[in-house]
């Protein structure tokens, strides 16, 4: 669909405009945006340590999640909150992760936004760029050997594509012929470096083609185009045991992170243009209104209900204690080595010796 939300393809199948599916995708885009607004403000107030928003890239994430099979394995970078939401990871778990509290599945050993879900087949996020990419290629090779028709979806940014690990991962996937969909969120900037200063050539699809894999470039702000292209890419990858690259052309609407000030390297007018003219949430909203699937009043009620739900999970997460101190030593190795056990014993002995110098009451005992 175009920016005005009018369908551009003649005789576009009505199956692709299923009301319930479109409403579910739209709702989850709004959930993602609301979650971002609340937790971004919380970081600015000093209530959490760090945050990264997903403004402008909601369609790339939720459209891709809709297209993949629930049994497929996702490897994310760090700007894919929508994948977790659309796959049904509990909102409370996501909120707890950002507060590093006792409900955090990572037991406080990760920064905020480093989500993961074994139950929903999403590998826990790593901070380092492109770390997930060789891992994803290896996981896809394992799925190929299993022969059960599963696929890997691996997100990465245009900046991450400049890392050596990215090229190695692409090469392994195409040489070993594995079922993987490479999902590039080409959002215009690698932190403060614009595309024109990152690489010469025509984006990322050319790299995929040069390495012997199929590749397609898609309007990443058109959730229908994202869903349809990723669905087709997944089908091809599984049926042919071959990688496919999907380059999702989008725009990073917010700062790179709460450690960044995007107004130092781009104009407010540029940011506002993408937020109002080519915003993926607004585009899908227009489509729903045009199809008479949804009304303005229903939209307003839904947004109020979503905000209350997110605020409720936020408040509950903020009220929880930190994980018990011993947890920092667990789940590091499958078998705890002697030196790590020694460090744990020394720390606990130190806390017992100087109990008045440390506020251990904020930590859970169980």
N, C-alpha and C positions, 0 to 999 in steps of 0.2 A: 504494500500500500504506500501511497505517497505521503508527504508531510501533512496533507489535508485529510488523511485517513480514507481516501477513496481507493478502492481496489483497482490495480493497474492491469491485472491479467484477465483477459477475456475468458468468460465461462469458468471462472475460478470455482472450484468444487465447494458445494455447501457443507460437505463434511469437514472442510478446513475452517469453517466458520461456526463450529458447534458452540452453542451459547454457553453451556456449562464450562467447557474448557476455556473459552475466552474470559469468562468471568473469574475463573479460578486463577488464571495467569494475571489478570488485572488486579485482583485482590492482593495477591502475593507481591506484586510490584509496589503496591501502596504500603503493605506491611513493611517491606524492605526500606522504603523511603522514610516511613514514620520512625522505624527503629533507628535509622541513621540520624535523623534530626534529634531525637532524644539523647542518644549516646554521644553524639558530637557535642551537644550542649553540656552534657555531664562532664566530658573531658575538659572543656573550657572552664568549668566551675571547679576543677580539681578533684572531682569525685571518682574518676578513673584515670589511669596514667597515660593512655594512648588510644587513638581511634583512627580508622580509615573509612571514609564514606564511599558509597557506590553511586552517587548522583550521576545520572545520565547514562549509566551502563546497565540498568535493570533488565532491559530486553535481552541483552547478550547472555545474561545468566539464566533467567527464568525460561526464556525460549529454548535454550540449550538443554536445560534440565527436563523440560517437557518432552523434548524429542528423544532423549535417551531412555533406555529400559531401566527400571528400578534396580535390577541386578547388575547393571553396568557399574564400573568403579570410576569415581571421579577423583582426579588429582587437581587441586585448586592452588592458586597463587596466594592472594590475600585480599582480593577485591571481588569475592564471589559469594557474598552473604545470601544472595537470592537463590543459589543452588541449595543451600542448607534449608532455607525457608520452604522452597518448593518441594523438596524431598520429605518434608515433614519432621525435621529435627525440632524438638520442643523449644519454644521461644525461651522458656525459663533456663534451659541449658545454655543457650546462646548468651543470655544476660549474665548468668553465673560465670561464664568464661571471661567476660569483660571485667568482672569484679574480682577474678581469681579467688573465689570464695570456696567454701566447703562443697558446694554443688558443682564446681567446675570439674569436668571429666579429666582435665589436665593437672588437677590438684595444685593449681597455682604456679606450675613450672613453665608456663608459656606467657607471652605478652597477650593483652586483649586482642580480639578478632582472630586468634589462631585456633579456629574451630576444627572439629573433627567428629566423625560419627561412624563407628564400626557398624552399628545397626543399619545405617542408611548407605553404607558402601562409599563413604567419603573419607579419604585419607587426611589425617591431621596436617594442617598447614605449617610450612616452614617459612621463616623470614627470608632466608637467603634466596636471591633471585635464581630461578631456573633449577633449583635443587630438585623440584618435583618432576622434571622432564625426563632425565635418564631413568628415574624410578618408574615413571609411567610406561616408558618403552619396555622395561623389564617385566612389569606387571602384565602388559599386553601380550608379551611372549609367553608368559605363564598361562594366560587365558587361552591362547592359541593351542598350547599343548593339551589343555584340558578338553578342548573341543566341544564346549557346551554352548557355543553361540553367544558368548558375552563379549563386551567391548570395553575399552577404556576411553574416557573423555578427559583430556588434559588441558586446562586453562593456562595461558601465559600472556604476558603483555608484550607490546612492541619493543619495550626496553629490554625485557628478559630475553627476547629473541637475539639480542646482540651478545649474550653470554656464550662462552664456549660450550657449556653444557647443552645449550639448545641445539647447536649444530650436531653435536655428538648424538643427541637423542633422536633428532630427525634422521640421521644417517643410519642408526641402528634399526629404527622402525621400518624404514624403507628397504634396507638390506635383508632383514630377517622376515619381512612381510608379515606384520602383526596387525591385529584389529584394533586400531586406535584412531580417534578423531582429535586432531590437534586444534584447539580452540583459541585463536589469537584475539584478544581484546585490543584492537588497535585504536587507542583512545586519544592519539595525537601527541602525547607527551610521555617521556620517560623521566619522571619527576619534573625537572625544569627544562629538559632538553626536547625541543620540538622535533617532529619527524624529519624535517629537512636537514637537521644537523645530526641525525642518527645514522642514516644510511643513504647511499645513492641507489637508484633503481626504483622499481615499481612495487613497493610494499613487500609483504611476506609471501604472497602466493607464488611469486617467481622463484623464491627459494624452495618451496615445496616441489614445484615442477622440475627444478634443476636437480633435485635429489630423487627423482623418479616416482613421486607420489602425486595423486590427483589433488587439485586445490581449487578453491572457489572463494571469491570475495563477495561479501554480503553487506547490505545496509544493516548494521547492528542496532539501529534504533527502530527498526521495523520488526516487531516480535513475530509476525507471521513469516517473514522471510527467514529469520533466524531459526524458528522452529522447523520450517519445511526443509531448509538446506541441511541442518544438522541431522534431521531424520533421514534424509537421503544419503548423507555422508556415512551415518552409522550403518545403514543397510548395506552400502557398498563395502564398508570396512569388514563387516562380519561375513558377508557372502564370499568375499574375495581374499580374506586374510591380508588386507593391505591398508596402509595408513592413508588418511585423507586430512588435508589441512583446510580449515574454514577460517578465513580472515574476516572478522566482524568489525566493520568500520563504525566507530562510535566516537564519543567525546567524554573526557573526564570532566564532569561538571563541577567538582569540588577541588579542594586542595589535594595534593598527593597524600598527605596525612596531616595529623594535627601538629606535626613538626615543620610544616611547610606553609609558605604564604604565596599562593599562586598569582596574586596580583602584582608580584615583583617581575613576572616574566610574561604576563598576558594581560590584555586590557579588560576592564569590567564589561565593556560593550560586547566583547567576544563571548564572555561567559554568559551574559544575559541573553544573547541571541540563541545559543544552544539550549538554554533553560526554557525559553518561551516558544521558539519557532520549531525546533526539532527535538523536542523532549519525548522519549519513548512512552512515558506514562500518559502524557497528554494525547499523543497520537492514538494509543489504544482506547483511551477514554472517548475520543471523538468517534472512533469506529463503533464502539458499543452504543453510543447515542444515535449514530446514523442508522444502525441496524435495529434500533428501538429495543435493545436487549436490557437497557439500563436507563434510569432517569436521574436527573440532577438531585432530586430529593433522596433517592436511594443511595446515590454516591455520597452525599453529605452524611447520611446516617451511618454508612459503612465506615467512613473515615473517622467519625467520632468513636465508634465502637472499637476500631483498631487502635486508636490512640490510647484509649483506656486500658486495653489489653496489654499494650507494650509498657505503659506506665506501671501497671500492676506488677509485671515481671521485673521491671527495673527496681521498684521499691523493695520487692521481696529479695532480690539479689543483693541490694545495698545493705539489707538488714542481717544478712547471714554472716557467720563467723568465717575466718580464714581456715584453710585446711589444717589439720594437725601437723605440727612441725616435722614429725617423722616422715611425712609423705614426700618431702623433698628428696629423700634418699630412695624411695620406692620407684619401681618401673623405669629405672635407668638402665639396669642390666637385668637379664633373665635370672641370673644368680648373683647376689650382691657380693662383690669382691671384698677381700679383707681390708683394703685401704679405705673403701667407702664406709664399711662398718665401723672402722676406727674413727673416721670423721664424725659419724653419727654419735658414737659413744662420747666423744670429746665435747660435742656441742651440747648434748643433753646434760652432761656432768657440769658444764659451765653454767647452764641455765639454772640447775639446782643449786649451785654454789652462790649465784648472784641473782636471786629471784626478784629483788626489789629494783633491779636495774633494767628489767625488761617487762613489757606489758604482754604477758602470755595469755591474759584473759580473753583477748580477741581471737585466739586460736581455738579451734575445736579440739576436744579431748578424745573424740571418737571418729 
